[in-house]
Amino acid sequence: MKHFFNRRETIVTEALDGLLQTIGSGELARLDGYPEIKVILRADWDKAKVSVVSGGGAGHEPSHAGFVGKGMLTAAVSGEIFASPSVEAVLAAIRAVTGPAGCLLIVKNYTGDRLNFGLAAEKARAQGFRVEMVIVADDIALPDIAQPRGVAGTLFVHKIAGHLSESGRDLADIAAAARAAAKDIVSLGVSLSSCSIPGQPHEDRFGENDGELGLGIHGEPGVERIAVQSADRLVAIMAERLAARLDPADSHALLINNLGSVPPLEMSVIANAVLASPLAKTIKLTIGPGPLMTALNMNGFSLSLIRLDAARETALLAPVGPYAWMPAKPVVAPAVLPLAKTAGEGTARKPSQDARTRRLITTICERLIALEATLNGLDAKAGDGDTGSTVATGARSVLERLDTLPLASPAATLGALGDILSSSMGGSSGVLLSIFFTAAAQALDGGADLAKAMLAGLERMTFYGGAGIGDRTMVDALEPALKALGANGLEAAAAAAQRGAEATAAMDKAKAGRSAYVGSKLQGVVDPGAHAVAEVFAAVAALHATA
């Protein structure tokens, strides 16, 4: 597949600067910090109002930077193509646009986005910012999945929250309205091709006469293969499934989204087909057709509907400033704003020593490093075979920085561990554990004992990660262990962790994490994350017994 680009490594930053130079005189700017920090924000923003921040991987243009402007987003954070932006980039955006009124984060329901935006929210709260987070999960393609994807319906939430912010509403009201709106959105997509990523080899999985129904915005396979047929018939199939999730007595707004490469002529045919279908009886407002949240060059489209009430209708009809709805503008040089920095950042974590804490951390890290091959072997049966290497990398990073840790302060130590793991482990595991330690540190600093602080960390980790007991993750061992720790001590905690880990071997299918995509082939295999947790508690209990 042929593409117009210079280098894959710079395609996102070049595209963002191209956007800034073609949207008009000084309305938008970017934070300094390329290539790690890719944040587009309003240059005229008044921090007296609630900031509205969203983002995600590149490749969905004009989402998300195209919706930054008056009446919509205050800032958009971009990752690389189809990759969630980093915690540091999200945190930089929050710092840059958030004042006393607070900040609302709008996040599509993908694990990477939940974790990176979630950890950024926790760090921002620890720095004194008021932050709320809304997760949008509007895709109905997989009706039985516990964590539906967030797709183009997210734009409804951008528009409603942006309008309320512009109107001067407070953070609690905006967050409540955004969460309620997110629950009332349904979306479904169809495509006749997968997408191709610039600089990567591409092999289309579609046959000459078929497409896919219910595929995601990153090219992930659809829920079912579907024969190529007339636009009227394809729309009828989608309309039937969407209508099953709607109350026909309600009125709705419809967003018709081009997923990338459908010609405008065909998009108008699709719009006509939707408005001629039985679904049209409930549609009061339309947005599109047009490329609003794309998947690079995917030859497909999606339909999103939101239940209307008077407030939502007012918000959706209100005029806005973002370039995606604006006429052509003169070329201007990009405006660059300096990164905001927190005064006195890092002063609370000066190195200090505590022999007992040092011995505990060393024991845990050495056990995890020794388990590298074992955990990789388990993960090879349930995922991509790298859990042991990922965990060992994090453990080695902690040991390398042991002399820099504030070991005499338990809360500061937990927070420092969270920072190390977020940058060294990679993948979802590092962010999950970083959220766990960051939130536990805040709870411990607030007066909770260690067991309760750890449970507080677990609660935040499971909120952002989406996993719970029975989902076949490390939570199956960690939650019972922490509950037993507070009630009955270390030996009971170690036993509970072991039982929880062993229980995962009886679970046929994972419901969260990367293993959720493997299918029903996991019975008899212990989850590697749960096994690691059980081994850690066993090592700590043994250390305690010999102390």
TORROVO-180024 format. One line per 3 residues: number of its first residue (from 0); their letters; for each residue x, y, z of C-alpha. Coordinates in steps of 0.02 Angstrom, whole numbers, padded with zeros to 5 digits, m for minus. Each point is the difference from the previous one (the first is absolute). Layout:
N
NUM	a	X:Y:Z ~ ...
END
This chain:
547
0	mkh	00000:00000:00000 ~ 00069:00171:m00049 ~ 00001:00150:00119
3	ffn	00055:00182:00000 ~ 00127:00022:00141 ~ 00182:00040:00032
6	rre	00054:m00107:00148 ~ m00108:m00109:00109 ~ 00087:00070:00154
9	tiv	m00055:00179:m00036 ~ m00168:m00024:m00086 ~ m00103:00051:00152
12	tea	00099:00155:00048 ~ 00007:00059:m00182 ~ m00188:m00023:m00016
15	ldg	m00034:00099:00159 ~ 00110:00144:m00059 ~ m00087:m00006:m00168
18	llq	m00166:00018:00091 ~ 00062:00147:00102 ~ 00058:00091:m00156
21	tig	m00167:m00014:m00090 ~ m00135:00037:00130 ~ 00018:00187:00020
24	sge	00084:00137:00098 ~ 00053:m00059:00171 ~ m00157:m00095:00054
27	lar	00095:m00158:00043 ~ 00175:m00037:00063 ~ 00103:m00150:00052
30	ldg	00102:m00033:00154 ~ 00186:m00010:m00020 ~ 00065:m00176:00021
33	ype	m00002:m00087:m00169 ~ 00009:m00145:m00030 ~ m00049:m00069:00172
36	ikv	m00127:00135:00042 ~ m00128:00026:m00138 ~ m00134:00117:00070
39	ilr	m00107:00122:m00101 ~ m00093:00128:00106 ~ m00098:00161:m00008
42	adw	00117:00149:m00002 ~ m00136:00113:00070 ~ m00056:m00113:00143
45	dka	m00067:00079:00160 ~ 00042:m00114:00147 ~ m00149:00069:00096
48	kvs	m00105:m00130:m00091 ~ 00005:m00189:00008 ~ 00124:m00069:m00127
51	vvs	m00055:m00145:m00110 ~ 00142:m00115:m00057 ~ m00006:m00154:m00109
54	ggg	00115:m00093:m00118 ~ 00068:m00167:m00053 ~ 00105:m00074:m00137
57	agh	00027:00090:m00164 ~ m00081:m00070:m00157 ~ m00177:00055:00045
60	eps	00011:00175:m00072 ~ m00082:00123:00014 ~ m00018:m00077:00173
63	hag	00064:00059:00117 ~ 00095:00161:m00036 ~ m00129:00053:m00128
66	fvg	m00129:00022:00137 ~ 00103:00119:00107 ~ m00082:00171:00003
69	kgm	m00139:00105:00072 ~ m00147:m00107:00055 ~ 00090:m00168:m00009
72	lta	00169:m00061:00062 ~ 00123:00109:00094 ~ 00145:m00115:m00043
75	avs	00032:m00163:m00093 ~ 00142:m00120:00039 ~ 00067:m00107:m00143
78	gei	00099:m00161:00005 ~ 00084:m00082:m00147 ~ m00109:m00088:m00129
81	fas	m00128:m00107:00092 ~ 00101:00014:00163 ~ m00063:00083:00158
84	psv	00092:00159:00050 ~ 00118:m00014:00148 ~ m00044:00042:00179
87	eav	00123:00144:m00007 ~ m00084:00074:m00155 ~ m00173:m00008:00077
90	laa	00065:00076:00162 ~ 00083:00140:m00098 ~ m00167:00041:m00083
93	ira	m00091:00002:00168 ~ 00129:00117:00075 ~ m00003:00116:m00150
96	vtg	m00188:00033:m00005 ~ m00067:m00033:00175 ~ m00035:00131:00130
99	pag	m00104:00001:00160 ~ m00158:m00051:m00096 ~ 00075:m00170:m00038
102	cll	00017:m00116:m00150 ~ m00108:m00133:m00082 ~ 00088:m00142:m00093
105	ivk	m00102:m00088:m00135 ~ 00073:m00171:m00039 ~ m00047:m00135:m00125
108	nyt	m00015:m00172:00080 ~ 00164:m00079:m00053 ~ 00118:m00070:00131
111	gdr	00148:00109:m00049 ~ m00103:00159:00002 ~ m00084:m00043:00166
114	lnf	00166:m00038:00083 ~ 00103:00146:m00066 ~ m00136:00131:00022
117	gla	m00045:m00080:00167 ~ 00176:00007:00071 ~ 00017:00179:m00062
120	aek	m00162:00042:00091 ~ 00066:m00077:00161 ~ 00164:00094:m00015
123	ara	m00091:00163:m00036 ~ m00111:m00023:00152 ~ 00155:m00031:00106
126	qgf	00066:00167:m00063 ~ m00157:00091:00054 ~ m00101:00005:m00162
129	rve	m00186:m00041:m00002 ~ m00021:m00136:m00132 ~ m00147:m00108:m00052
132	mvi	00005:m00135:m00133 ~ m00141:m00064:m00112 ~ 00020:m00163:m00095
135	vad	m00100:m00022:m00161 ~ m00044:m00179:m00051 ~ m00126:00023:m00142
138	dia	00040:m00145:m00119 ~ m00139:m00131:m00004 ~ 00088:m00119:m00120
141	lpd	00045:m00125:00137 ~ m00158:m00012:00107 ~ 00074:m00118:00132
144	iaq	00166:00088:00030 ~ 00022:00076:00173 ~ 00100:00148:m00066
147	prg	m00073:00067:m00165 ~ 00113:00107:m00106 ~ m00014:00188:m00007
150	vag	m00022:00059:m00180 ~ m00075:00146:m00096 ~ m00142:00030:00123
153	tlf	00133:00076:00112 ~ m00019:00159:m00104 ~ m00174:00028:00073
156	vhk	00080:00007:00172 ~ 00133:00122:m00061 ~ m00135:00115:m00066
159	iag	m00113:m00007:00152 ~ 00140:00021:00127 ~ 00080:00139:m00103
162	hls	m00164:00095:m00008 ~ m00028:m00013:00187 ~ 00178:00057:00034
165	esg	m00020:00148:m00116 ~ m00162:00042:00093 ~ 00092:00009:00165
168	rdl	m00069:m00156:00084 ~ 00098:m00078:00142 ~ 00102:m00160:m00009
171	adi	m00125:m00110:00092 ~ m00143:00050:m00116 ~ 00103:m00024:m00157
174	aaa	00067:m00169:00054 ~ m00175:m00061:00047 ~ m00073:00057:m00167
177	ara	00144:m00079:m00096 ~ m00018:m00167:00091 ~ m00187:m00001:m00028
180	aak	00024:00040:m00184 ~ 00130:m00138:m00020 ~ m00125:m00128:00065
183	div	m00128:00055:m00130 ~ 00109:m00023:m00155 ~ 00005:m00150:m00117
186	slg	00116:m00023:m00150 ~ 00032:m00131:m00134 ~ 00121:m00004:m00147
189	vsl	00021:m00096:m00163 ~ 00143:m00004:m00125 ~ 00049:m00075:m00167
192	ssc	00186:00004:00040 ~ 00120:00006:00146 ~ 00115:00149:00020
195	sip	00185:00009:m00042 ~ 00131:00089:00107 ~ 00131:00109:m00087
198	gqp	00169:m00084:m00001 ~ m00067:m00173:00043 ~ m00034:m00145:m00120
201	hed	m00185:m00027:m00029 ~ m00099:m00154:m00047 ~ m00188:00025:m00010
204	rfg	m00091:m00141:00090 ~ m00161:00034:m00098 ~ m00054:m00102:m00149
207	end	m00055:00080:m00162 ~ m00184:m00014:00041 ~ m00008:00021:00188
210	gel	00017:00129:00136 ~ m00014:00001:00189 ~ m00134:00060:00118
213	glg	00047:00069:00171 ~ 00186:00027:m00025 ~ 00095:00124:00107
216	ihg	00084:00166:m00039 ~ 00175:m00077:00004 ~ m00033:m00130:m00134
219	epg	m00036:m00139:00124 ~ m00112:m00135:m00075 ~ m00188:00020:00000
222	ver	m00125:m00108:00090 ~ m00051:m00085:m00162 ~ 00042:m00012:m00185
225	iav	m00137:00072:m00110 ~ m00029:m00011:m00188 ~ 00018:00156:m00106
228	qsa	m00175:00058:m00046 ~ m00098:00157:m00033 ~ 00020:00150:00115
231	drl	m00185:m00012:00043 ~ 00019:m00181:00059 ~ 00160:00032:00100
234	vai	m00081:00149:00086 ~ m00156:m00103:00035 ~ 00103:m00132:00090
237	mae	00085:00132:00106 ~ m00161:00096:00032 ~ m00086:m00157:00064
240	rla	00138:m00033:00127 ~ 00009:00180:00056 ~ m00189:00014:00015
243	arl	m00003:m00149:00117 ~ 00098:00105:00125 ~ m00111:00154:m00014
246	dpa	m00169:00050:00071 ~ m00107:00045:m00151 ~ m00092:00128:00107
249	dsh	00161:00103:00018 ~ 00074:00119:m00126 ~ 00183:m00014:m00048
252	all	00143:00089:m00084 ~ 00092:m00098:m00136 ~ 00186:00014:m00041
255	inn	00049:m00073:m00169 ~ 00187:m00028:00002 ~ 00117:m00039:m00145
258	lgs	00133:m00119:00065 ~ 00127:00065:m00123 ~ m00013:m00030:m00186
261	vpp	m00183:m00009:m00049 ~ m00027:00129:m00140 ~ m00117:00145:00043
264	lem	m00121:m00059:m00134 ~ m00019:m00169:00085 ~ m00014:00079:00172
267	svi	m00148:00101:m00062 ~ m00079:m00161:m00065 ~ 00025:m00077:00172
270	ana	m00077:00151:00085 ~ m00150:m00013:m00115 ~ m00017:m00186:00040
273	vla	00004:00032:00188 ~ m00130:00137:m00012 ~ m00111:m00115:m00105
276	spl	00013:m00143:00126 ~ m00119:m00032:00147 ~ 00136:00073:00111
279	akt	m00039:00171:m00072 ~ m00163:00009:00099 ~ 00098:00039:00158
282	ikl	00132:00115:m00077 ~ m00022:00186:00033 ~ 00176:00064:m00032
285	tig	00138:m00058:m00118 ~ 00187:00031:00006 ~ 00098:m00041:m00157
288	pgp	00023:m00095:m00110 ~ 00185:00031:00010 ~ 00169:m00061:00064
291	lmt	m00014:00037:00186 ~ 00087:m00147:00084 ~ 00093:m00099:m00132
294	aln	00108:m00156:m00004 ~ 00132:00063:m00122 ~ m00058:m00057:m00174
297	mng	m00132:m00126:00051 ~ m00137:m00016:m00132 ~ m00144:00001:00122
300	fsl	m00121:00103:00101 ~ m00083:00000:00170 ~ m00166:00059:00070
303	sli	m00016:00071:00176 ~ m00159:00054:00089 ~ m00030:00092:00163
306	rld	m00166:00018:00090 ~ m00052:00182:00000 ~ m00073:00109:00135
309	aar	m00016:00189:m00001 ~ 00172:00031:00077 ~ 00091:m00118:m00119
312	eta	m00090:00073:m00151 ~ 00051:00175:00051 ~ 00180:m00057:00024
315	lla	00009:m00089:m00168 ~ m00075:00148:m00093 ~ 00112:00131:00080
318	pvg	00129:00077:m00118 ~ 00182:m00049:00024 ~ 00171:00053:m00061
321	pya	00100:m00158:m00039 ~ 00080:m00008:m00172 ~ m00093:m00158:m00052
324	wmp	m00157:00105:m00023 ~ 00086:00161:m00056 ~ 00035:00069:m00175
327	akp	00177:00012:m00068 ~ 00119:00116:00098 ~ 00161:00092:m00044
330	vva	00166:m00085:00032 ~ 00083:00050:00164 ~ 00156:m00060:00088
333	pav	m00032:m00118:00147 ~ m00011:00082:00170 ~ 00102:m00092:00132
336	lpl	m00035:00016:00186 ~ 00123:m00056:00133 ~ m00037:m00154:00105
339	akt	m00078:00040:00169 ~ 00102:m00060:00147 ~ m00051:m00033:00179
342	age	00096:00105:00126 ~ 00108:m00107:00116 ~ m00035:m00159:m00097
345	gta	00098:m00148:00070 ~ 00057:00084:00162 ~ m00109:m00116:00106
348	rkp	00096:m00154:m00058 ~ 00178:00026:00059 ~ 00098:m00162:00020
351	sqd	m00001:m00077:00173 ~ 00041:m00169:00075 ~ m00097:m00132:00096
354	art	00077:m00173:00013 ~ m00164:m00093:00020 ~ m00081:00083:m00150
357	rrl	00156:m00025:m00106 ~ 00004:m00185:00042 ~ m00185:m00019:m00042
360	itt	00014:00085:m00170 ~ 00158:m00097:m00042 ~ m00083:m00166:00043
363	ice	m00152:00037:m00108 ~ 00103:00060:m00149 ~ 00119:m00148:00006
366	rli	m00145:m00121:00005 ~ m00082:00082:m00152 ~ 00164:m00002:m00098
369	ale	00021:m00186:00040 ~ m00176:m00032:m00067 ~ 00034:00077:m00171
372	atl	00006:m00163:m00099 ~ m00144:m00079:00096 ~ m00115:00148:m00028
375	ngl	00048:00013:m00184 ~ m00044:m00183:m00020 ~ m00171:00023:00079
378	dak	m00032:00156:m00103 ~ 00048:m00090:m00161 ~ m00154:m00108:00027
381	agd	m00115:00146:00043 ~ 00071:00153:m00087 ~ 00156:00057:m00091
384	gdt	00130:m00080:00113 ~ 00080:00155:00075 ~ m00074:00017:00175
387	gst	00156:m00068:00085 ~ 00116:00115:m00096 ~ m00112:00150:00032
390	vat	m00009:m00034:00187 ~ 00186:m00037:00012 ~ 00042:00162:m00090
393	gar	m00103:00097:00127 ~ 00081:m00092:00145 ~ 00176:00034:m00066
396	svl	m00042:00184:m00021 ~ m00055:00009:00181 ~ 00159:m00085:00061
399	erl	00107:00118:m00106 ~ m00084:00149:00084 ~ m00005:m00071:00176
402	dtl	00125:00127:00067 ~ m00107:00145:m00066 ~ m00161:m00054:00086
405	pla	m00071:00089:00154 ~ m00002:m00164:00098 ~ m00029:00084:00169
408	spa	m00170:00063:m00062 ~ m00120:m00142:m00049 ~ m00121:00113:m00094
411	atl	00140:00086:m00097 ~ 00077:m00170:m00039 ~ m00162:m00066:m00072
414	gal	m00019:00156:m00106 ~ 00179:m00015:m00063 ~ m00028:m00184:m00044
417	gdi	m00152:00053:m00100 ~ 00105:00125:m00097 ~ 00137:m00127:m00037
420	lss	m00120:m00133:m00062 ~ m00099:00118:m00111 ~ 00157:00042:m00098
423	smg	00096:m00165:00005 ~ m00123:m00144:m00018 ~ m00098:00050:m00154
426	gss	m00164:m00074:m00059 ~ m00154:m00005:00109 ~ 00085:m00086:00147
429	gvl	00114:00146:00038 ~ m00140:00127:m00002 ~ m00115:m00112:00102
432	lsi	00131:m00023:00136 ~ 00046:00183:m00007 ~ m00183:00047:00029
435	fft	m00004:m00126:00144 ~ 00153:00072:00088 ~ m00044:00182:m00038
438	aaa	m00175:m00015:00073 ~ 00062:m00104:00148 ~ 00130:00135:00038
441	qal	m00135:00134:00005 ~ m00108:m00106:00115 ~ 00147:m00037:00116
444	dgg	00047:00184:00003 ~ m00181:00038:00046 ~ 00007:m00105:00159
447	adl	m00052:m00174:m00057 ~ 00097:m00150:00063 ~ 00102:m00101:m00125
450	aka	m00133:m00134:m00033 ~ m00137:00129:m00029 ~ 00116:00105:m00108
453	mla	00038:m00151:m00108 ~ m00185:m00035:m00019 ~ m00025:00181:m00052
456	gle	00134:m00025:m00131 ~ m00087:m00158:m00060 ~ m00166:00091:m00015
459	rmt	00078:00133:m00112 ~ 00093:m00130:m00102 ~ m00156:m00103:m00032
462	fyg	m00101:00157:m00042 ~ 00119:00054:m00136 ~ 00048:m00175:m00058
465	gag	m00176:m00069:00001 ~ 00044:m00171:00072 ~ m00077:m00084:00153
468	igd	m00006:m00166:00090 ~ m00036:m00140:m00124 ~ 00070:00093:m00152
471	rtm	00160:m00104:00002 ~ 00129:00134:00041 ~ 00118:00039:00143
474	vda	m00151:00073:00091 ~ m00059:m00178:00035 ~ 00150:m00023:00115
477	lep	00029:00179:00055 ~ m00174:00043:00065 ~ m00023:m00149:00117
480	alk	00179:00019:00061 ~ m00021:00183:00046 ~ m00165:m00033:00087
483	alg	00078:m00141:00100 ~ 00151:00108:00041 ~ m00106:00128:00091
486	ang	m00102:m00130:00093 ~ 00121:m00141:00038 ~ 00179:00047:m00044
489	lea	00135:m00052:m00123 ~ m00014:m00190:00008 ~ m00186:00008:m00033
492	aaa	00031:00124:m00141 ~ 00126:m00116:m00082 ~ m00120:m00147:00011
495	aaq	m00142:00103:m00073 ~ 00111:00058:m00144 ~ 00049:m00180:m00039
498	rga	m00182:m00057:00000 ~ m00047:00145:m00112 ~ 00139:m00037:m00124
501	eat	m00043:m00185:m00007 ~ m00182:00044:m00031 ~ 00045:00085:m00163
504	aam	00053:m00169:m00072 ~ m00182:m00054:00008 ~ m00059:00152:m00098
507	dka	m00028:m00043:m00182 ~ 00002:00178:m00066 ~ 00075:00165:00054
510	kag	m00118:00149:00010 ~ 00131:00137:00011 ~ 00178:00035:m00055
513	rsa	00088:m00064:m00155 ~ m00052:m00181:00036 ~ m00181:00051:m00029
516	yvg	00036:m00006:m00187 ~ 00068:m00178:00002 ~ m00167:m00090:00011
519	skl	m00054:m00151:00102 ~ 00168:m00093:00003 ~ 00068:00044:00171
522	qgv	m00068:m00132:00118 ~ 00140:m00082:00100 ~ 00118:00149:m00021
525	vdp	00031:00113:00150 ~ m00007:00184:m00042 ~ 00180:00065:00001
528	gah	m00044:00162:00090 ~ m00094:m00092:00136 ~ 00145:m00123:00019
531	ava	00122:00145:00020 ~ m00109:00076:00137 ~ m00008:m00166:00093
534	evf	00188:m00020:m00010 ~ 00028:00176:00066 ~ m00112:m00028:00151
537	aav	00084:m00168:00034 ~ 00171:00084:m00003 ~ m00056:00140:00116
540	aal	m00080:m00123:00121 ~ 00161:m00103:00003 ~ 00104:00155:00033
543	hat	m00116:00052:00141 ~ 00012:m00174:00079 ~ 00190:00009:00008
546	a	00010:00180:00060
END
